[in-house]
Every structure is written in C-alpha cells, then in structure tokens.
Amino acid sequence: MPSSPASITTKLTPQMTATRAARREERRGTRPSCRSVSVQHQRTVLHGSVKLGDTVDAMIDLAAVDALLALARTGTVHAAAAELDYTPSAVSQQIKRLERDLGARLIDREGRGVVLTAAGRRLVEEGAQLRAQVEQLRSRLHDAGARPTGTLRLGVFSTAVRGVVPHLVTRAAAEAPDLRLTVTEIDPWDAVAAVTAGTLDLAIVHHWEGVTLTLPPSVRSVEFLRDTADLLVHRDDPLASRDAVSPADVRDRVWSSTPDGTICYEWFCHMFRGEPHPPRIDFWCLEFASQIELVAHGLAVALVPKLGRGRLPDSVVAVPVRDPEPTRPVALVWRTSMTDSPAVRLIRDLLPAS
C-alpha cells in the first residue's frame, strides 16, 4: 500500500442508532473493493451446462460477503446499506453478483424484508469464519516489529473524543506516520455492534458500573482508565458548599440528562433506582456542553463525567456523588481476528499513557 502522511479524519455522528441510520441512507455511492478470495465451491443446483456435483473455481468478493452478512443481521436491504455506508442498490448488486458467482440463490423476498435460503444461511455461517480468517492472515503477514500502515477505523464515545483522541492521535502520528486513523463519534452499544460487524476496526467504549455492556466472543477488550462523574450545580445552590451528595439529596431537583436510549441515561436511572420516585427531567441534551450551560444559568442540575469536561464556568460548581459513586471503566475493544495487527497493537500500547 502506498505510504501517505499520518492523518486523522473525524466523523461526528449522533449517538442514537435510528438517526445515524437515517443519515447514512441519504449517502450515495459505494466503496470500491479489490478484496476477493478464491475458493472451490461444490455446486448444489443445476446451472447452465454445469451438472450436479461438478466442482468449479469461484472468486468471491469479500465486500459482497460483507453485504450478505449485514443483510443477515439487519433483515432488509435498506438497513444493511445504512450499516455499511452503501446505497441499497449497491447492496442488491453485490448480493446478485455473489449469487451469480456461486450459482445459487441466497435470499428470498418476504414482504418488505428478505430471508436467507439454505445456501444463504450456509454462506453466512462460513462467510463470517472466512472473513475472520482473512483478517487474521492479513494481521499475521506483518512482522511483529513492522511499522503500522494503512487505515484504522476507530469508534469513540463523545467525551473521549475530547479527552483521549487528541493525545492518542498525536502520539500515533509520531510513532507511525504512515498510519491513517479515522475517528467516528459513537455511543458504546453501537460501537460494539459496529466492531462486531466489521464497520469499525476497534473502539473506545465505557459502561457505568451497574449497567451492562455485553461483548460477543469475537470481540476482545482491555480497560485502560476509570472515569467518574460529578453533580454540577449553580454556585448559588445550597448544595454547592457540600463535600458530597447522594441521590436522595437531589431527587427533587430539575435535571438535564442525555436522552433515553443512551448508556449514560441508563446509569442515571440506575442511580435513582432505590428512590421513591424518578427524578424530574426537563432538559434532554446529547451534548454535555449544553447541560453545563443550563446549569450555569440556574435552570437545572446535571451529572457530567470528568473525562473531556474541560474548565467549568465560574458560576458552576462540581460536587462529588456518593452511594453510589458514578464510576465508568473505559476500555478499548477490537475483533479477536485483529489481535496481531501492528496498528491495533500500537493503539493498545499507546492508550494507557494517553
């Protein structure tokens, strides 16, 4: 692969899956792919002049296999296209090309969605293994001391974009100037799904203690820091002089919170689980900067992590929270098949010091 200057491409996307998918569906075009693998395929249907049992060579485009895997996960061509950043027509063309190459029908239409045929289900099972094997092979072809090159797709949650990414990318550029690191802002649950699906190579994720972030067997992780959150109040609030507060102290306040469906909201609900009634939330904001501004005007209180928070306005005071303390482990996750990748190893080695 030709060398290129170290660079970072940052793509900020909303944390809600439906919104992100809608925006992706508006995109046009597809990425060209030269990835293919030669396999011997035992035909199971009569096709043209080929008889049952004939063995033929087939070149399978791995991008087309990826399209079928996405279709199996999502159930519709439009959803698969959104996941892969393709257009629906591009996904359909890839599936048709795969059917033509293999001489077997892989999907059937059913209402607005599709269902896999027996051949399609078989290819999905073996295609996922094939994809992982190719990825492992690509990683192992590099010497242990080889300088990372190419492009690495990293997903990062919002506060880590501010608190981790700048230092990480600066150090990665110094260590591996021929490595291009692209960064997508994404919520942890969606990030794990994207790494599993292969649309991201690795991700920085977090989960609040008490809230589950499940990793499939094909994904590995390593924790590299722990972050905590404080209660932010206006300086004139009586709680501003407290050494610490508990959920019982703030259950009757007006709150600003991240929206329902985000991992931070799940922990917010977990924190108040033992209280007699849920807190009053008048402001739903994805951006913590917006929540801080609301606190600065005395309109609400907010629970805001320290990571990436920056300097607070003079009118805002951070008060520690206890019983429970809002703590979130932060980890790097990647596909097991990429463990030997020099680029993944580099990021893994740089993170503890980032």
Residue frames relative to the residue before (quaternion, step in Angstrom):
aa qw qx qy qz dx dy dz
M 1.0000 0.0000 0.0000 0.0000 0.00 0.00 0.00
P 0.4912 -0.6692 0.4558 0.3211 3.65 -0.79 0.90
S 0.4922 -0.6539 0.4878 0.3036 3.53 -1.07 0.72
S 0.0293 -0.7751 0.6309 0.0196 3.54 -1.17 0.64
P 0.6136 -0.5578 0.3864 0.4038 3.60 -1.09 0.55
A 0.5681 -0.5769 0.4538 0.3722 3.55 -1.13 0.63
S 0.0931 0.8031 -0.5806 0.0965 3.56 -0.88 0.87
I 0.2221 -0.7367 0.6175 0.1633 3.51 -1.34 0.26
T 0.1122 -0.7575 0.6403 0.0608 3.52 -0.98 0.90
T 0.1199 -0.8183 0.5611 0.0341 3.57 -0.54 1.14
K 0.0589 -0.7799 0.6231 -0.0020 3.54 -0.82 1.06
L 0.1634 -0.7974 0.5759 0.0760 3.58 -0.49 1.18
T 0.0027 -0.8060 0.5902 -0.0452 3.55 -0.65 1.12
P 0.5763 -0.5789 0.4313 0.3830 3.61 -1.10 0.58
Q 0.5235 -0.6689 0.4372 0.2955 3.55 -1.16 0.62
M 0.6239 0.5378 -0.3577 0.4399 3.59 1.16 -0.30
T 0.5274 -0.6863 0.4096 0.2883 3.54 -0.75 1.11
A 0.6655 0.5208 -0.3217 0.4270 3.60 0.83 -0.93
T 0.6629 0.4997 -0.3089 0.4642 3.58 0.94 -0.86
R 0.6571 0.5100 -0.3153 0.4568 3.55 0.91 -0.89
A 0.6534 0.5132 -0.3153 0.4585 3.57 0.94 -0.86
A 0.6433 0.5259 -0.3294 0.4485 3.59 0.97 -0.82
R 0.6644 0.4924 -0.3127 0.4673 3.57 0.97 -0.81
R 0.6533 0.5202 -0.3241 0.4445 3.58 0.95 -0.77
E 0.6289 0.5510 -0.3418 0.4291 3.57 1.06 -0.71
E 0.6243 0.5514 -0.3421 0.4351 3.57 1.20 -0.47
R 0.5725 0.6095 -0.3832 0.3923 3.57 1.19 -0.40
R 0.2502 -0.7651 0.5776 0.1359 3.52 -1.18 0.58
G 0.7205 0.4354 -0.3181 0.4360 3.51 -1.26 0.46
T 0.2065 -0.7577 0.6052 0.1301 3.51 -1.33 0.19
R 0.5279 -0.6291 0.4636 0.3326 3.55 -1.18 0.44
P 0.4236 -0.6827 0.5208 0.2885 3.60 -0.87 0.86
S 0.0886 -0.8022 0.5893 0.0364 3.54 -1.09 0.66
C 0.1818 -0.7677 0.6068 0.0972 3.51 -1.03 0.90
R 0.4660 0.6967 -0.4394 0.3232 3.56 1.26 0.13
S 0.2104 0.7609 -0.5954 0.1490 3.55 -0.78 0.98
V 0.1668 -0.7737 0.6033 0.0974 3.51 -1.23 0.41
S 0.3606 -0.7306 0.5402 0.2106 3.56 -0.97 0.85
V 0.0299 0.7911 -0.6088 0.0509 3.55 -0.80 1.02
Q 0.3594 -0.6674 0.5877 0.2829 3.52 -1.29 0.25
H 0.1161 -0.8219 0.5577 -0.0093 3.49 -0.67 1.20
Q 0.2903 -0.7429 0.5800 0.1655 3.56 -0.84 1.00
R 0.3085 -0.7748 0.5170 0.1931 3.58 -0.37 1.18
T 0.2186 -0.7940 0.5584 0.0996 3.51 -1.02 0.87
V 0.7261 0.3305 -0.2354 0.5552 3.59 1.27 0.05
L 0.5255 -0.5837 0.5003 0.3645 3.56 -1.24 0.41
H 0.0816 0.7950 -0.5943 0.0901 3.57 -0.79 0.95
G 0.8170 -0.0518 -0.0064 0.5743 3.56 -0.45 1.20
S 0.7871 -0.2858 0.2263 0.4976 3.54 -0.83 -1.01
V 0.5127 0.6430 -0.4259 0.3774 3.59 1.28 0.07
K 0.2888 -0.7814 0.5321 0.1516 3.55 -0.75 1.00
L 0.6613 -0.4910 0.3925 0.4092 3.54 -1.27 0.41
G 0.7821 0.3117 -0.2395 0.4835 3.56 -0.85 0.97
D 0.5113 0.6266 -0.4385 0.3920 3.60 1.21 -0.21
T 0.2670 -0.7468 0.5875 0.1606 3.58 -1.04 0.77
V 0.0250 -0.8101 0.5849 -0.0313 3.56 -0.79 1.04
D 0.4520 -0.6391 0.5410 0.3074 3.54 -1.29 0.42
A 0.0262 -0.7901 0.6124 0.0003 3.57 -0.99 0.85
M 0.2694 -0.7243 0.6104 0.1739 3.52 -1.06 0.82
I 0.1214 -0.8088 0.5743 0.0358 3.57 -0.54 1.16
D 0.3282 -0.7311 0.5706 0.1794 3.55 -0.77 1.10
L 0.4116 -0.7354 0.4788 0.2462 3.58 -0.62 1.10
A 0.5795 0.5642 -0.3846 0.4449 3.60 1.13 -0.49
A 0.6409 0.5054 -0.3207 0.4805 3.59 1.07 -0.70
V 0.6147 0.5206 -0.3434 0.4828 3.59 1.07 -0.69
D 0.6242 0.5335 -0.3343 0.4626 3.58 1.01 -0.80
A 0.6393 0.5282 -0.3238 0.4554 3.58 1.00 -0.81
L 0.6603 0.4907 -0.3099 0.4767 3.59 0.97 -0.82
L 0.6363 0.5210 -0.3322 0.4618 3.60 0.98 -0.78
A 0.6531 0.4992 -0.3118 0.4764 3.59 0.98 -0.81
L 0.6326 0.5291 -0.3235 0.4638 3.57 1.03 -0.78
A 0.6450 0.5133 -0.3182 0.4682 3.58 1.02 -0.78
R 0.6709 0.5018 -0.3003 0.4561 3.59 1.02 -0.76
T 0.7965 0.3658 -0.1591 0.4544 3.56 0.86 -0.99
G 0.4171 -0.7537 0.4287 0.2723 3.59 1.13 -0.55
T 0.7787 0.1972 -0.1448 0.5777 3.61 1.22 -0.24
V 0.5989 -0.5719 0.4228 0.3680 3.55 -1.21 0.56
H 0.6508 0.5244 -0.3243 0.4430 3.59 0.95 -0.86
A 0.6729 0.4869 -0.3037 0.4668 3.60 0.93 -0.85
A 0.6312 0.5212 -0.3301 0.4701 3.58 1.03 -0.76
A 0.6424 0.5221 -0.3184 0.4619 3.58 1.01 -0.82
A 0.6438 0.5209 -0.3219 0.4588 3.59 0.99 -0.83
E 0.6578 0.5187 -0.3092 0.4501 3.57 0.97 -0.84
L 0.7604 0.3983 -0.1911 0.4761 3.56 0.98 -0.88
D 0.4020 -0.7055 0.4730 0.3420 3.60 1.29 -0.23
Y 0.4702 0.6227 -0.4687 0.4140 3.58 1.07 0.79
T 0.4891 -0.5715 0.5288 0.3930 3.54 -1.33 -0.04
P 0.6314 -0.5341 0.3840 0.4106 3.63 -1.13 0.45
S 0.6477 0.5205 -0.3357 0.4437 3.59 0.97 -0.79
A 0.6261 0.5349 -0.3426 0.4521 3.60 1.06 -0.69
V 0.6375 0.5118 -0.3276 0.4736 3.59 1.01 -0.79
S 0.6508 0.5181 -0.3167 0.4557 3.58 0.90 -0.90
Q 0.6565 0.5119 -0.3115 0.4582 3.58 0.96 -0.85
Q 0.6484 0.5172 -0.3219 0.4565 3.57 0.99 -0.78
I 0.6479 0.5067 -0.3207 0.4697 3.58 0.98 -0.83
K 0.6517 0.5104 -0.3160 0.4636 3.59 0.96 -0.86
R 0.6474 0.5104 -0.3222 0.4654 3.58 0.99 -0.80
L 0.6403 0.5198 -0.3206 0.4659 3.57 1.01 -0.78
E 0.6403 0.5099 -0.3197 0.4773 3.58 1.01 -0.81
R 0.6557 0.5114 -0.3095 0.4612 3.56 0.98 -0.84
D 0.6649 0.5114 -0.3060 0.4503 3.59 0.93 -0.86
L 0.7538 0.3883 -0.2030 0.4897 3.57 1.01 -0.84
G 0.3653 -0.7513 0.4805 0.2669 3.57 1.21 -0.34
A 0.6550 0.4605 -0.3166 0.5087 3.57 1.08 0.68
R 0.4412 -0.6634 0.5318 0.2869 3.57 -1.10 0.71
L 0.2261 -0.8215 0.5169 0.0826 3.58 -0.74 1.06
I 0.8015 0.1441 -0.0705 0.5761 3.60 1.12 -0.58
D 0.1720 -0.7330 0.6447 0.1320 3.52 -1.35 0.43
R 0.4630 -0.6614 0.5126 0.2922 3.57 -1.10 0.71
E 0.0468 0.7744 -0.6293 0.0466 3.55 -1.06 0.82
G 0.8003 -0.1116 0.0224 0.5887 3.56 -0.15 1.29
R 0.7800 -0.2602 0.2214 0.5244 3.56 -0.80 -1.02
G 0.6985 0.4407 -0.2701 0.4949 3.56 1.24 -0.13
V 0.4007 -0.6732 0.5532 0.2832 3.52 -1.31 -0.35
V 0.1812 -0.7405 0.6315 0.1413 3.54 -1.29 0.42
L 0.4832 -0.6665 0.4876 0.2907 3.54 -1.11 0.67
T 0.4040 -0.6541 0.5761 0.2776 3.53 -1.14 0.66
A 0.7073 -0.4151 0.3279 0.4689 3.57 -1.28 0.01
A 0.6531 0.5013 -0.3103 0.4753 3.58 1.01 -0.83
G 0.6381 0.5338 -0.3220 0.4520 3.57 1.05 -0.76
R 0.6506 0.5086 -0.3160 0.4671 3.56 0.98 -0.86
R 0.6415 0.5227 -0.3231 0.4592 3.57 1.00 -0.82
L 0.6750 0.4897 -0.3004 0.4630 3.58 0.93 -0.87
V 0.6102 0.5408 -0.3550 0.4574 3.60 1.05 -0.68
E 0.6541 0.5136 -0.3129 0.4588 3.58 0.93 -0.90
E 0.7596 0.3769 -0.2071 0.4879 3.55 0.76 -1.04
G 0.5972 0.5815 -0.3605 0.4186 3.58 1.15 -0.56
A 0.6280 0.5255 -0.3365 0.4650 3.58 1.03 -0.75
Q 0.6514 0.4977 -0.3082 0.4826 3.58 1.02 -0.81
L 0.6384 0.5302 -0.3185 0.4581 3.57 1.00 -0.86
R 0.6409 0.5320 -0.3174 0.4534 3.56 0.96 -0.90
A 0.6740 0.4919 -0.2927 0.4670 3.57 0.92 -0.91
Q 0.6482 0.5256 -0.3218 0.4473 3.58 1.00 -0.82
V 0.6436 0.5085 -0.3204 0.4737 3.58 1.00 -0.82
E 0.6501 0.5156 -0.3119 0.4628 3.57 1.00 -0.84
Q 0.6404 0.5115 -0.3182 0.4765 3.58 1.01 -0.80
L 0.6456 0.5231 -0.3177 0.4567 3.56 0.95 -0.88
R 0.6502 0.5186 -0.3182 0.4550 3.57 0.91 -0.90
S 0.6610 0.5079 -0.3056 0.4601 3.59 1.00 -0.83
R 0.7206 0.4686 -0.2538 0.4435 3.57 0.91 -0.94
L 0.5532 0.6161 -0.3955 0.3975 3.58 1.21 -0.33
H 0.6419 0.5011 -0.3227 0.4824 3.56 1.23 -0.40
D 0.4937 -0.6348 0.5013 0.3193 3.57 -1.04 0.75
A 0.6402 -0.5451 0.3775 0.3880 3.55 -1.17 0.60
G 0.7593 0.3663 -0.2055 0.4970 3.60 1.03 -0.71
A 0.3870 0.7475 -0.4709 0.2641 3.58 1.25 0.16
R 0.4639 -0.6583 0.5125 0.2980 3.56 -1.10 0.69
P 0.4725 -0.6925 0.4604 0.2918 3.62 -0.77 0.98
T 0.0289 -0.7733 0.6333 -0.0019 3.54 -1.10 0.81
G 0.6481 0.5437 -0.3749 0.3793 3.56 -1.31 -0.03
T 0.5730 -0.5743 0.4637 0.3563 3.55 -1.27 -0.50
L 0.1038 -0.7735 0.6241 0.0379 3.55 -0.99 0.90
R 0.2363 -0.7915 0.5540 0.1033 3.60 -0.70 1.13
L 0.0637 -0.8240 0.5617 -0.0377 3.55 -0.50 1.27
G 0.1899 -0.7566 0.6157 0.1116 3.58 -0.94 0.93
V 0.0243 -0.8123 0.5807 -0.0494 3.59 -0.92 0.92
F 0.4146 -0.6799 0.5341 0.2838 3.59 -1.00 0.75
S 0.7408 -0.5160 0.2098 0.3753 3.53 -1.20 0.74
T 0.7282 0.4339 -0.2834 0.4485 3.62 0.68 -0.96
A 0.6212 0.5226 -0.3474 0.4693 3.60 1.16 -0.45
V 0.5252 0.5937 -0.4211 0.4408 3.61 1.20 -0.39
R 0.7234 0.4070 -0.2377 0.5044 3.58 1.00 -0.83
G 0.7831 0.4084 -0.1897 0.4289 3.57 0.86 -0.97
V 0.7740 0.3184 -0.1667 0.5214 3.61 1.18 -0.45
V 0.6796 0.5676 -0.3066 0.3492 3.56 0.76 -1.11
P 0.6616 0.5170 -0.3607 0.4061 3.68 0.70 -0.85
H 0.6873 0.4594 -0.2843 0.4855 3.60 0.89 -0.91
L 0.6458 0.5380 -0.3220 0.4357 3.57 0.96 -0.87
V 0.7019 0.4649 -0.2777 0.4627 3.58 0.80 -0.98
T 0.6159 0.5442 -0.3459 0.4526 3.58 1.04 -0.73
R 0.6946 0.4584 -0.2763 0.4807 3.58 0.90 -0.90
A 0.6323 0.5267 -0.3376 0.4570 3.59 1.02 -0.76
A 0.6394 0.5269 -0.3259 0.4554 3.60 1.01 -0.78
A 0.6558 0.5030 -0.3108 0.4693 3.57 1.06 -0.73
E 0.7063 0.4633 -0.2555 0.4704 3.58 1.01 -0.85
A 0.8099 0.0824 0.0078 0.5808 3.58 1.00 -0.85
P 0.1365 -0.8499 0.5037 0.0731 3.61 0.30 1.20
D 0.6815 0.4741 -0.2981 0.4711 3.62 1.19 -0.35
L 0.5664 0.5733 -0.3895 0.4458 3.58 1.28 0.16
R 0.1967 -0.7570 0.6141 0.1054 3.56 -0.89 0.99
L 0.1202 -0.7963 0.5920 0.0314 3.56 -0.73 1.10
T 0.0979 -0.7874 0.6069 0.0449 3.59 -0.62 1.12
V 0.1842 -0.8093 0.5562 0.0410 3.56 -0.91 0.97
T 0.0739 -0.7797 0.6217 0.0098 3.55 -0.92 1.02
E 0.3419 -0.7177 0.5651 0.2205 3.59 -0.81 0.96
I 0.1560 0.7944 -0.5558 0.1889 3.56 -0.68 1.12
D 0.5161 -0.6422 0.4733 0.3119 3.59 -1.05 0.77
P 0.6495 -0.5790 0.3183 0.3763 3.64 -0.99 0.76
W 0.6494 0.5107 -0.3444 0.4460 3.63 0.84 -0.85
D 0.6795 0.4739 -0.2853 0.4819 3.58 0.92 -0.91
A 0.6182 0.5601 -0.3436 0.4314 3.58 1.07 -0.72
V 0.6468 0.5073 -0.3204 0.4707 3.59 0.94 -0.86
A 0.6477 0.5120 -0.3177 0.4662 3.59 0.97 -0.83
A 0.6697 0.5020 -0.3017 0.4566 3.59 0.97 -0.83
V 0.6331 0.5046 -0.3321 0.4840 3.60 1.02 -0.73
T 0.6449 0.5223 -0.3151 0.4604 3.58 0.95 -0.87
A 0.7111 0.4605 -0.2515 0.4680 3.57 0.95 -0.92
G 0.5031 -0.6705 0.4179 0.3503 3.59 1.19 -0.38
T 0.5114 0.6366 -0.4364 0.3779 3.60 1.21 0.18
L 0.7134 0.1924 -0.2011 0.6431 3.56 1.38 -0.09
D 0.4481 -0.6901 0.4959 0.2775 3.58 -1.12 0.59
L 0.7740 -0.1070 0.0912 0.6173 3.56 1.05 -0.76
A 0.1499 -0.8001 0.5779 0.0589 3.58 -1.23 0.34
I 0.3180 -0.6725 0.6275 0.2299 3.50 -1.31 0.50
V 0.0058 0.8203 -0.5666 0.0780 3.56 -0.57 1.20
H 0.1368 -0.7606 0.6208 0.1320 3.54 -1.30 0.15
H 0.0230 -0.7581 0.6450 0.0937 3.53 -1.31 0.16
W 0.4449 -0.6801 0.5145 0.2735 3.54 -0.96 0.87
E 0.5242 -0.6251 0.4645 0.3445 3.57 -0.99 0.78
G 0.7220 0.3380 -0.2968 0.5258 3.54 -0.66 1.18
V 0.7062 0.3405 -0.2316 0.5760 3.58 1.31 -0.20
T 0.3684 -0.7780 0.4748 0.1833 3.56 -0.69 1.11
L 0.0366 -0.7259 0.6858 0.0381 3.52 -1.17 0.80
T 0.1695 -0.8376 0.5157 0.0606 3.56 -0.07 1.33
L 0.1711 -0.7709 0.6077 0.0850 3.55 -0.96 0.95
P 0.4133 -0.6995 0.5188 0.2659 3.62 -0.87 0.88
P 0.6799 -0.5058 0.3349 0.4120 3.62 -1.20 0.36
S 0.6619 0.5298 -0.3096 0.4305 3.60 1.12 -0.57
V 0.6932 0.4378 -0.2594 0.5104 3.59 1.29 -0.06
R 0.1745 -0.7744 0.6023 0.0844 3.56 -0.98 0.92
S 0.1187 -0.8034 0.5809 0.0540 3.58 -1.22 0.43
V 0.0569 -0.7516 0.6528 0.0750 3.52 -1.35 0.35
E 0.3479 -0.7340 0.5488 0.1979 3.57 -0.82 1.03
F 0.0731 -0.8328 0.5478 0.0313 3.59 -0.91 0.86
L 0.8030 -0.0059 -0.0749 0.5912 3.62 1.21 0.04
R 0.2682 -0.7226 0.6075 0.1920 3.53 -1.38 0.23
D 0.1656 -0.7900 0.5885 0.0460 3.52 -0.88 1.04
T 0.1591 -0.7658 0.6120 0.1169 3.58 -1.18 0.53
A 0.3164 -0.7307 0.5733 0.1931 3.55 -1.30 0.35
D 0.2552 -0.7478 0.5955 0.1451 3.55 -1.22 0.62
L 0.4644 -0.5946 0.5589 0.3443 3.51 -1.34 0.28
L 0.1747 -0.7754 0.5994 0.0950 3.57 -0.82 0.99
V 0.0143 0.7913 -0.6083 0.0602 3.55 -0.81 1.09
H 0.5793 -0.5465 0.4591 0.3936 3.55 -1.29 0.31
R 0.6050 -0.6073 0.3747 0.3532 3.59 -1.05 0.73
D 0.6641 0.4890 -0.3076 0.4746 3.62 1.19 -0.44
D 0.4835 0.6572 -0.4382 0.3774 3.59 1.27 -0.07
P 0.5432 -0.6342 0.4353 0.3365 3.65 -0.91 0.83
L 0.6360 0.5430 -0.3357 0.4334 3.61 1.11 -0.59
A 0.5145 0.6773 -0.4112 0.3279 3.60 1.20 -0.36
S 0.7011 0.4557 -0.2668 0.4791 3.59 1.15 -0.53
R 0.5122 0.6599 -0.4163 0.3591 3.60 1.25 -0.05
D 0.4966 -0.6357 0.5022 0.3116 3.57 -1.20 0.60
A 0.7753 -0.1011 0.0893 0.6170 3.57 1.16 -0.66
V 0.1918 -0.7601 0.6078 0.1265 3.56 -1.28 0.40
S 0.2918 -0.7136 0.6045 0.2005 3.54 -1.35 0.32
P 0.6893 -0.4644 0.3300 0.4475 3.62 -1.19 0.23
A 0.6198 0.5588 -0.3518 0.4241 3.60 1.03 -0.70
D 0.6390 0.5485 -0.3233 0.4317 3.59 1.12 -0.62
V 0.7979 0.3105 -0.1252 0.5013 3.59 1.10 -0.63
R 0.3972 0.7563 -0.4618 0.2387 3.60 1.21 0.10
D 0.7236 0.4251 -0.2513 0.4822 3.62 1.13 -0.52
R 0.4923 0.6609 -0.4332 0.3650 3.60 1.22 0.22
V 0.4853 -0.5951 0.5401 0.3445 3.54 -1.34 0.26
W 0.1769 -0.8336 0.5222 0.0349 3.55 -0.71 1.15
S 0.2083 -0.6671 0.6848 0.2065 3.45 -1.48 0.26
S 0.0110 0.8147 -0.5762 0.0649 3.59 -0.88 0.96
T 0.5459 -0.5453 0.5024 0.3902 3.54 -1.31 0.29
P 0.6270 -0.5930 0.3504 0.3639 3.63 -1.08 0.60
D 0.6296 -0.4946 0.4488 0.3970 3.51 -1.36 0.38
G 0.7127 0.4068 -0.3192 0.4741 3.56 -0.92 0.93
T 0.6344 0.4765 -0.3383 0.5060 3.58 1.27 -0.18
I 0.5968 -0.5932 0.4047 0.3580 3.55 -1.17 0.58
C 0.6156 0.5419 -0.3511 0.4517 3.62 1.13 -0.57
Y 0.6309 0.5150 -0.3358 0.4733 3.58 1.06 -0.68
E 0.6101 0.5511 -0.3539 0.4459 3.59 1.02 -0.75
W 0.6813 0.4608 -0.3052 0.4799 3.58 0.92 -0.81
F 0.5816 0.5743 -0.3697 0.4418 3.60 1.06 -0.69
C 0.6669 0.4791 -0.2909 0.4909 3.59 0.96 -0.88
H 0.6259 0.5456 -0.3295 0.4496 3.58 1.04 -0.82
M 0.6392 0.5525 -0.3253 0.4248 3.59 0.98 -0.83
F 0.7609 0.3579 -0.1889 0.5073 3.59 1.03 -0.77
R 0.3257 0.7931 -0.4736 0.2012 3.59 1.26 0.17
G 0.7310 0.4342 -0.2471 0.4647 3.60 1.01 -0.70
E 0.5528 0.6204 -0.3911 0.3956 3.58 1.26 -0.02
P 0.6181 -0.6060 0.3544 0.3537 3.61 -1.10 0.61
H 0.7987 0.0511 -0.0392 0.5983 3.61 1.13 -0.45
P 0.5702 -0.6076 0.4196 0.3600 3.60 -1.12 0.57
P 0.5657 -0.6017 0.4321 0.3623 3.60 -1.13 0.50
R 0.4844 -0.6463 0.5097 0.2963 3.54 -1.26 0.48
I 0.0682 -0.7936 0.6046 -0.0011 3.57 -0.64 1.16
D 0.1011 -0.8133 0.5725 0.0244 3.58 -0.55 1.18
F 0.7710 0.2828 -0.1396 0.5533 3.58 1.20 -0.49
W 0.0982 -0.7866 0.6093 0.0168 3.57 -0.73 1.14
C 0.1069 0.8209 -0.5419 0.1452 3.58 -0.33 1.26
L 0.3994 -0.7026 0.5373 0.2411 3.57 -0.89 0.94
E 0.7362 0.4175 -0.2240 0.4833 3.57 0.92 -0.92
F 0.4227 -0.6981 0.5180 0.2563 3.57 -0.84 0.98
A 0.5680 0.5888 -0.3868 0.4255 3.61 1.13 -0.54
S 0.6380 0.5131 -0.3215 0.4757 3.59 1.07 -0.72
Q 0.6408 0.5199 -0.3237 0.4629 3.57 0.99 -0.80
I 0.6380 0.5259 -0.3273 0.4575 3.59 0.97 -0.82
E 0.6425 0.5219 -0.3240 0.4582 3.59 1.01 -0.79
L 0.6321 0.5212 -0.3289 0.4697 3.59 1.03 -0.74
V 0.6393 0.5067 -0.3184 0.4829 3.58 1.02 -0.80
A 0.6403 0.5499 -0.3254 0.4263 3.59 0.95 -0.86
H 0.7138 0.4053 -0.2429 0.5170 3.59 1.18 -0.56
G 0.5312 -0.6739 0.3876 0.3367 3.59 1.24 0.22
L 0.4581 0.7171 -0.4222 0.3125 3.58 1.22 0.38
A 0.8046 0.0002 0.0449 0.5921 3.59 1.14 -0.53
V 0.3329 -0.6475 0.6171 0.2987 3.50 -1.42 -0.01
A 0.1146 -0.8065 0.5787 0.0390 3.59 -1.18 0.45
L 0.3362 -0.6939 0.6011 0.2099 3.52 -1.29 0.55
V 0.0516 0.8354 -0.5361 0.1103 3.58 -0.30 1.27
P 0.4502 -0.7006 0.4829 0.2708 3.62 -0.79 0.99
K 0.5428 -0.6179 0.4627 0.3309 3.55 -1.25 0.49
L 0.6133 0.5836 -0.3545 0.3971 3.59 1.00 -0.81
G 0.8548 0.0846 -0.0863 0.5046 3.57 -0.75 1.06
R 0.4340 0.7365 -0.4423 0.2712 3.59 1.25 0.12
G 0.2699 -0.7867 0.5152 0.2068 3.58 0.97 -0.74
R 0.7232 -0.4171 0.3259 0.4435 3.53 -1.34 -0.15
L 0.3513 -0.7401 0.5387 0.1966 3.57 -0.91 0.95
P 0.5812 -0.5543 0.4482 0.3925 3.61 -1.18 0.46
D 0.6327 -0.5578 0.3777 0.3819 3.59 -1.15 0.55
S 0.6840 0.4985 -0.2867 0.4488 3.58 1.13 -0.59
V 0.6706 0.4755 -0.2891 0.4905 3.62 1.28 -0.05
V 0.1308 -0.7831 0.6067 0.0390 3.56 -0.98 0.97
A 0.2824 -0.7459 0.5827 0.1562 3.57 -1.01 0.90
V 0.0784 -0.7959 0.6003 -0.0009 3.57 -0.77 1.10
P 0.4529 -0.6900 0.4844 0.2900 3.65 -0.76 0.94
V 0.2772 -0.7427 0.5900 0.1532 3.56 -1.20 0.66
R 0.0862 -0.7925 0.6034 0.0201 3.57 -1.01 0.86
D 0.8581 0.2089 -0.1296 0.4508 3.54 -1.38 0.35
P 0.3589 -0.5613 -0.6101 0.4288 1.62 1.07 2.26
E 0.4895 -0.6143 0.5199 0.3356 3.54 -1.29 0.32
P 0.4054 -0.7248 0.4956 0.2545 3.62 -0.73 0.99
T 0.1133 0.8031 -0.5659 0.1480 3.58 -0.16 1.31
R 0.0206 -0.8033 0.5952 -0.0007 3.55 -0.96 0.85
P 0.3367 -0.7094 0.5826 0.2096 3.60 -0.76 1.03
V 0.1891 -0.7631 0.6107 0.0952 3.57 -1.06 0.83
A 0.0103 -0.8312 0.5517 -0.0689 3.57 -0.73 1.07
L 0.3687 -0.6546 0.6047 0.2644 3.50 -1.39 0.31
V 0.0740 -0.7890 0.6091 0.0307 3.59 -0.92 0.92
W 0.0469 0.7823 -0.6185 0.0570 3.56 -1.13 0.72
R 0.5859 -0.5584 0.4389 0.3903 3.55 -1.25 0.34
T 0.5729 -0.6127 0.4265 0.3383 3.56 -1.00 0.86
S 0.6385 0.5551 -0.3222 0.4247 3.58 1.05 -0.75
M 0.7010 0.4349 -0.2712 0.4958 3.62 1.24 -0.27
T 0.3185 0.7899 -0.4805 0.2093 3.59 1.26 0.17
D 0.7363 0.4204 -0.2296 0.4779 3.60 0.98 -0.83
S 0.4303 0.7057 -0.4656 0.3163 3.60 1.24 0.03
P 0.4807 -0.6734 0.4726 0.3035 3.63 -0.80 0.93
A 0.6420 0.5294 -0.3301 0.4456 3.60 1.02 -0.75
V 0.6586 0.4899 -0.3077 0.4812 3.58 0.95 -0.85
R 0.6341 0.5274 -0.3305 0.4588 3.58 0.98 -0.81
L 0.6336 0.5381 -0.3316 0.4461 3.58 0.99 -0.82
I 0.6784 0.4809 -0.2971 0.4693 3.59 0.81 -0.98
R 0.6303 0.5371 -0.3271 0.4553 3.57 0.99 -0.83
D 0.6941 0.4776 -0.2760 0.4625 3.59 0.94 -0.87
L 0.6913 0.4954 -0.2817 0.4443 3.58 1.05 -0.72
L 0.5998 0.6421 -0.3618 0.3115 3.59 1.00 -0.75
P 0.6523 0.5268 -0.3643 0.4054 3.66 0.75 -0.80
A 0.7340 0.3966 -0.2280 0.5020 3.57 1.12 -0.60
S 0.5309 0.6640 -0.4014 0.3407 3.58 1.26 -0.04
